[in-house]
């Protein structure tokens, strides 16, 4: 954006609940909060992550369990990161996607209503825009045609209902494609980073002129915390994105500059279906002071160094 985003926080986080704390975004949020000395309770579902002493087990689709955690915790802020993180996750389990993303969000909102939580931040997605093209913002008509996208729209709509009918202070953030060290799901960037140190060629199935919307994990966390701390944002839905899209051919070029010796090829360019050229985040800049700081080149260098260190 070319503008400074110094934006004074207007509310205190107080005691914070983070759902999905064993996931990519949730773990990064918890780490940032603990670094700042915030009193945070981390929850997740699943035997592996919940064997950790710093994460409490809580299934967001179990409304009674969520209610108990929120009632006992006396939280001032909830950062709801507990969700299916993308359309590439659980593609053969559509009902579970719906239960987690739509039902889980409703469970959190209901607990927040019952126990008077000060603010709830809902992690939505730019995937709700679906097959739109050109430049879009929060006022653009939604055009998703996937179970994942629809489940996120449902979560947003439930949130707006709780805001209007029950006075819950909540904000939904439409996050674009989050990447960075620690992501486990098989995204294109992670596959590319893993392959870059062992293969000399990597073929991308994405058309060369297709638009990408990569957002570094550091910027994603910054967006959540700014939304949680802003005094009184006017909007209840905000884009948290990197702004203008980058063509996949340019992503490939950046990778080859970072990792000399690898040849990255893309599928042929298409005349249509390139996607959204810009996910506008002007509203987030004006209302919570958010502007992305990590360039794709800088973020990819960090990602490649991470995979090199763990080889």
PyMOL commands that set and color helices and strands:
alter all, ss='L'
color gray80, all
select helices_A, chain A and resi 24-35+47-50+63-73+94-114+126-129+147-166+188-196+217-229+248-258+282-288+296-309
alter helices_A, ss='H'
color red, helices_A
select strands_A, chain A and resi 16-19+40-44+56-57+77-80+119-125+134-136+170-175+177-179+201-207+211-212+214-216+237-240+246-247+263-267+276-279
alter strands_A, ss='S'
color yellow, strands_A
deselect
rebuild
show_as cartoon
